[in-house]
Amino acid sequence: MSYPLASSSWDQEEIAAMQAVISSGMFTMGPKVAEFERAFAEFAGSRFCVMVNSGSSANLLMVGALRYRKEGALLPGAEVIVPAVSWSTTYYPLYQYGLRLKFVDIDRETLNYDLDQLAAAVTDETRAIMVVNLLGNPNDFARIQAIIGDRDIQVLEDNCESMGATFDGKQAGTFGLMGSYSAFFSHHISTMEGGMVVTDDEELYHILLSLRAHGWTRNLPKHNFVSGTKSDDPFVESFRFILPGYNVRPLELSGAIGLPQLKKLPGMIVARRRNAEAFLNLIAEFPYLTPQREIGESSWFGFSMIVDKDAPFTRADVAATLSASGVDVRPIVAGNFAKNEVLRWFDYSIHGTLNNADEIDSQGLFIGNHHYPLSTELDVLRASLKTLAAR
C-alpha cells in the first residue's frame, strides 16, 4: 500500500533491547516489565501501572478488579453504560462478569459519547460508565463529571486507541478509577502485543496483580489488600490462590521494547498532530466528507471520514477508490456494535435510538496516521478523492 494503515516505529534501539533480553535468557515477565510499568505510570501521572499481554486483557482485568474490591464491588446485574461505537473487547468483559449493558449513542462529529444522550441515560440504576476515547480523541470529562455529579457512579476508561491524548492538560486514561491502554502494532507505541492498566487505587492495583497471574499471591507485596500479610516462606506462597484469575502476563521482551518506545512517544504524538492538521486542511476541500472533531488534544490514532448521505458517491465508492490508489482503509472501529449477533448472549438495553452510530456504521471509514510526516501519502489521498469527486 502506498498509504498503509500502520507501520513499524521500531529502530535499532528496540532491536538492541530485544537482543539484551534474548542474551539474558529471561523471557517471562521480569525486571524489564517492572521497569516499564514504573516508567508508564510516571508518563500517565498515575501511582500504579500493571502491564498485560494486550489492551483487551487490560479491559478484562479492569472490570474484574472492580468485581473483587472489598467495598463498592461491581456485582453481577449492575448497570454499566457503554457507547454504541467501540471495539468488541470494550464490551465482552462486562458481559463476562454478568453486568447489564446500556448502549448510548455517540456524537457524529467527535465519535465519542453524545453527552446529552448520556445525561438522559444515567439513572439511579447506573453503577458505572465505560468511557471510550475513540481514534485518539479524549472525551469531555468535565461534562461527564458534571453529569455524574455526587452520584456513586464509577468511571472506567478504555483508552486503548488514545495513548498520549490529553484533556485540560491531563492524560486520557487517568480520569476514571482505572484506565486501559494498548501497545499493539498499529497503536501509538508497539511492544509486539501488550496492554496496560493504570490506577491510583492501591487495593485495585493489588487485585490487578493477582488477577494477571492465576489469582495467586506470589506477585503481591508482603502487606496487601487481597490476602492481608503474606508468609515469609516463599514455599507457602508459591501456589496459594485467592482470586479466580487468568494468565495474561506480558513477555519480558514486551517490557524491554516498551522502554525505548515510551521515550519516543512524545515526539510521535507531535508528528501525529502535525499530520492531523494537514489532513484537516485537505479534507476541507471535499465538503461531502466529515472528519472527526477534536476534543482537548487528540493523539490522532487515525483519520476518520463520514460520507454525507447527500454525497454524489457512496461509502463503497470511497473505499474502492482509495483502495485502488493504495490507501489502506477500514470501517470506523466496529461501527454500531449493538447490531452484532453476539448481543443475543448479552443482558443489555438501548437508550433511545442509535442514529449516529447507525450512520457511522453505514457511512464511516478511516485511514491511518503515522509517527512520520505524511506529505506524500496525503498527496495520494488528495488525488484519489479528486478522482472520485470528478466522476
C-alpha positions in Angstrom: 0.0 0.0 0.0 1.3 3.5 -0.8 -0.6 4.7 2.3 -0.7 1.9 4.8 -2.9 1.7 7.9 0.0 1.1 10.2 3.8 0.9 10.2 6.6 -0.1 12.5 8.0 2.6 14.8 11.0 0.4 15.8 14.6 1.0 15.0 18.0 -0.3 16.3 17.1 0.7 19.8 14.2 -1.8 20.0 16.3 -4.5 18.3 19.1 -4.0 20.9 16.5 -4.1 23.7 15.2 -7.4 22.4 18.7 -8.8 22.0 19.6 -8.0 25.6 16.6 -10.0 26.8 17.5 -12.9 24.5 21.0 -12.8 25.8 19.7 -12.8 29.4 17.6 -15.9 28.9 14.8 -14.3 30.9 11.8 -14.4 28.6 8.9 -14.4 31.1 7.7 -11.4 32.9 10.6 -9.9 34.8 12.6 -6.8 35.6 12.2 -5.1 32.3 8.4 -5.4 32.6 8.6 -3.9 36.1 10.8 -1.0 34.8 8.4 -0.3 32.0 5.4 -0.3 34.4 7.2 2.3 36.6 8.0 4.4 33.5 4.5 4.2 32.1 2.9 5.2 35.4 5.2 8.2 35.5 4.2 9.1 31.9 0.5 8.8 32.7 0.7 10.6 36.0 -0.7 7.6 37.9 0.5 5.9 41.0 0.4 2.3 39.6 0.6 0.5 36.3 0.1 -3.2 35.5 1.3 -4.4 32.2 -0.5 -7.3 30.5 -0.4 -9.1 27.1 -3.0 -6.9 25.3 -5.3 -4.0 25.6 -8.2 -6.5 25.5 -6.7 -8.2 28.6 -6.3 -4.8 30.2 -10.1 -4.2 29.9 -10.7 -7.7 31.3 -8.6 -7.1 34.4 -10.0 -3.6 34.8 -13.6 -4.9 35.0 -12.5 -8.0 37.1 -10.8 -5.8 39.6 -14.0 -3.9 40.4 -15.8 -7.2 41.0 -13.4 -8.2 43.8 -12.8 -5.0 45.7 -13.9 -5.2 49.3 -16.2 -2.2 49.2 -18.3 -0.9 46.3 -17.8 -4.0 44.2 -19.4 -4.1 40.8 -21.7 -7.1 41.2 -23.5 -9.2 38.5 -26.6 -7.5 37.3 -25.3 -3.9 37.8 -25.9 -1.4 35.0 -23.0 -0.1 33.1 -23.4 2.5 30.4 -21.3 1.9 27.2 -21.0 3.9 23.9 -22.5 2.2 20.9 -19.3 2.5 18.8 -16.2 0.8 20.1 -14.2 -2.4 19.8 -15.6 -5.8 20.8 -13.4 -6.2 23.9 -14.8 -3.0 25.4 -18.0 -4.9 25.9 -17.0 -8.6 26.4 -15.5 -8.3 29.9 -18.7 -6.6 31.1 -20.8 -9.4 29.7 -18.4 -12.0 31.1 -18.8 -10.6 34.6 -22.6 -10.7 34.4 -23.1 -6.9 34.1 -26.1 -5.3 32.3 -25.0 -3.1 29.4 -26.9 0.1 28.4 -25.9 1.3 24.9 -25.9 5.0 24.3 -25.5 6.9 21.0 -22.3 8.7 20.0 -21.8 12.2 18.7 -21.5 12.2 14.9 -18.6 14.7 15.0 -16.5 13.7 17.9 -17.3 9.9 17.7 -17.4 9.8 21.5 -20.4 9.9 23.7 -23.4 12.1 22.7 -23.3 13.9 26.0 -26.9 14.9 26.0 -27.9 11.2 25.4 -25.5 10.1 28.1 -27.0 12.6 30.6 -30.5 11.3 29.8 -29.4 7.6 30.1 -27.9 7.9 33.6 -30.4 6.7 36.3 -30.4 5.6 39.9 -29.7 2.1 38.5 -26.4 3.2 36.9 -23.3 1.9 38.7 -20.5 2.6 36.2 -19.8 4.3 32.9 -17.3 2.9 30.4 -15.8 5.9 28.7 -14.1 5.1 25.3 -11.8 7.6 23.8 -12.1 6.8 20.1 -9.4 7.1 17.5 -7.2 9.2 19.7 -9.9 11.7 20.8 -10.5 12.2 24.6 -14.0 12.7 25.9 -15.2 15.9 27.6 -14.5 14.7 31.1 -15.6 17.9 32.7 -19.1 17.4 31.2 -19.1 13.7 32.1 -18.2 14.6 35.8 -21.0 17.2 35.8 -23.5 14.6 34.5 -22.4 12.2 37.3 -22.5 14.8 40.0 -22.5 13.4 43.5 -23.9 10.0 42.5 -22.0 6.9 43.3 -21.0 6.0 39.7 -17.6 4.7 38.8 -15.8 5.7 35.6 -13.7 3.3 33.7 -11.7 4.4 30.7 -11.0 2.3 27.6 -8.1 4.4 26.3 -6.6 1.7 24.0 -6.8 4.0 20.9 -5.8 7.2 22.6 -2.5 7.0 24.3 -0.9 10.4 24.6 -4.2 12.3 24.2 -4.9 15.0 26.9 -7.9 16.9 28.2 -7.3 20.0 30.3 -3.6 19.0 30.4 -4.3 15.6 31.9 -3.5 12.3 30.2 -6.5 10.4 28.8 -6.8 7.1 30.6 -6.4 8.7 34.0 -9.8 10.4 34.6 -11.5 7.2 35.8 -10.9 4.8 38.6 -8.8 2.8 36.1 -7.8 3.3 32.5 -6.6 0.8 29.9 -4.1 1.2 27.1 -2.9 -0.9 24.1 0.6 -1.3 22.7 -0.4 -3.4 19.7 1.5 -3.0 16.4 -0.9 -0.4 14.9 -1.2 1.7 18.0 0.8 4.7 19.3 3.6 2.6 20.7 4.2 -1.1 19.9 5.5 -3.8 22.2 4.5 -6.6 19.7 1.4 -7.4 21.8 0.8 -5.5 25.0 -1.5 -3.6 27.2 -1.5 -1.6 30.5 -3.9 -0.6 33.3 -3.2 2.5 35.4 -4.9 3.4 38.7 -4.3 5.5 41.8 -6.1 3.0 44.0 -3.7 0.6 45.8 -6.3 -2.0 46.5 -7.3 -2.2 42.8 -3.6 -2.4 42.0 -3.1 -5.4 44.2 -6.2 -7.1 42.8 -4.9 -6.5 39.2 -1.5 -8.0 40.2 -3.3 -11.1 41.4 -5.7 -11.4 38.5 -2.9 -11.1 36.0 -1.2 -14.3 37.1 -3.6 -17.1 38.1 -5.2 -15.2 41.0 -2.3 -16.3 43.2 -0.5 -14.3 45.9 3.0 -14.8 44.6 3.4 -11.3 42.9 1.7 -9.4 45.8 3.7 -7.3 48.3 4.0 -8.8 51.8 1.3 -6.5 53.1 -1.5 -6.2 50.6 -5.2 -5.6 50.3 -6.0 -9.0 48.8 -4.6 -11.6 51.2 -3.5 -9.4 54.1 0.0 -10.3 55.2 1.9 -13.0 53.3 4.0 -15.6 54.8 7.8 -15.1 54.8 8.2 -18.6 53.5 8.1 -18.4 49.6 7.2 -22.1 49.5 4.0 -21.5 51.4 3.0 -18.7 48.9 4.1 -20.5 45.8 0.7 -22.0 44.9 -1.7 -20.0 47.1 -4.7 -19.0 45.0 -7.0 -16.3 46.3 -8.9 -14.9 43.3 -10.3 -16.5 40.1 -7.6 -15.0 37.9 -6.0 -15.5 34.4 -2.7 -15.8 32.8 -2.4 -12.6 30.9 1.2 -11.8 31.7 3.3 -9.9 29.2 6.6 -11.2 27.9 9.9 -9.7 29.2 10.6 -8.8 25.5 7.5 -6.5 25.5 8.6 -4.6 28.6 12.1 -4.2 27.1 10.7 -2.9 23.8 8.3 -0.6 25.7 11.0 1.4 27.3 12.5 2.9 24.1 9.1 3.2 22.6 7.9 5.3 25.6 10.8 7.6 25.2 9.8 8.2 21.6 6.1 8.7 22.3 6.1 12.5 22.9 7.8 13.1 19.6 5.5 10.6 17.8 2.4 12.4 19.2 3.8 15.8 17.9 4.2 14.2 14.5 0.7 12.7 14.5 -0.8 16.1 15.5 1.0 17.8 12.6 -0.2 15.2 10.2 -3.8 15.7 11.5 -3.5 19.5 10.8 -2.5 18.7 7.2 -5.3 16.1 6.9 -8.0 18.5 8.2 -6.8 21.2 5.7 -7.0 18.6 2.9 -10.4 17.2 3.8 -11.9 20.7 3.9 -11.6 20.6 0.1 -14.2 17.8 0.0 -17.4 19.1 1.6 -19.2 15.7 1.4 -16.7 14.1 3.8 -16.9 15.0 7.5 -13.8 14.4 9.7 -13.6 13.8 13.4 -13.9 16.9 15.6 -11.2 17.1 18.2 -11.9 17.4 22.0 -9.0 18.5 24.1 -5.8 17.4 22.4 -6.2 14.3 20.4 -3.3 11.9 19.7 -5.0 11.1 16.3 -4.9 7.3 16.1 -6.2 7.7 12.5 -8.3 9.9 10.3 -12.0 9.2 10.0 -14.4 10.4 7.4 -18.2 10.2 7.2 -19.7 10.2 3.8 -22.6 12.6 3.8 -25.9 11.0 2.8 -26.5 13.5 0.0 -23.0 13.0 -1.4 -22.8 12.1 -5.2 -20.9 8.9 -4.3 -21.3 6.1 -1.7 -19.0 4.9 1.0 -18.4 1.8 -1.1 -17.2 4.2 -3.9 -14.8 5.9 -1.5 -13.4 2.7 -0.1 -12.9 1.2 -3.6 -11.3 4.4 -5.0 -8.9 4.7 -2.0 -8.0 1.0 -2.1 -7.3 1.2 -5.8 -4.9 4.1 -5.1 -3.1 2.1 -2.5 -4.7 3.8 0.5 -5.5 1.2 3.3 -9.0 1.9 4.6 -11.2 0.4 7.3 -14.6 0.9 8.9 -14.7 3.2 11.9 -13.7 0.6 14.6 -16.6 -1.9 14.9 -19.3 0.6 13.8 -22.6 0.3 15.7 -21.7 -2.7 17.9 -25.3 -3.2 19.0 -26.1 -4.5 15.6 -23.9 -7.6 16.0 -25.4 -11.1 16.5 -23.2 -11.6 19.6 -25.6 -9.5 21.6 -28.0 -12.4 21.8 -25.8 -13.5 24.7 -25.8 -10.1 26.5 -28.0 -8.7 29.1 -28.5 -5.2 27.6 -30.7 -2.3 26.7 -30.5 0.5 24.3 -31.2 4.1 25.4 -33.3 5.9 22.9 -32.1 5.5 19.4 -28.6 4.9 18.0 -29.0 7.1 14.9 -25.5 8.5 14.8 -23.9 5.1 15.5 -26.0 3.7 12.6 -24.7 6.4 10.3 -21.1 5.8 11.3 -21.8 2.1 10.7 -23.1 2.6 7.2 -21.3 5.8 6.1 -18.0 5.9 8.0 -14.4 4.8 7.3 -11.0 5.7 8.4 -7.4 5.7 7.2 -4.1 5.5 9.1 -1.9 8.1 10.8 1.8 7.6 11.5 4.7 8.8 13.5 6.4 10.4 10.5 5.4 13.2 8.0 2.7 12.1 5.6 3.1 14.7 2.8 3.5 12.0 0.1 0.7 9.9 1.5 -1.7 12.8 1.8 -0.9 13.8 -1.8 -2.1 10.3 -2.8 -5.2 10.7 -0.8 -6.0 14.1 -2.3 -5.5 12.8 -5.9 -7.7 9.8 -5.1 -10.5 11.9 -3.7 -10.3 14.4 -6.6 -10.7 11.4 -9.0 -13.8 10.4 -7.1 -15.3 13.9 -6.9 -14.8 14.4 -10.7 -17.0 11.4 -11.6 
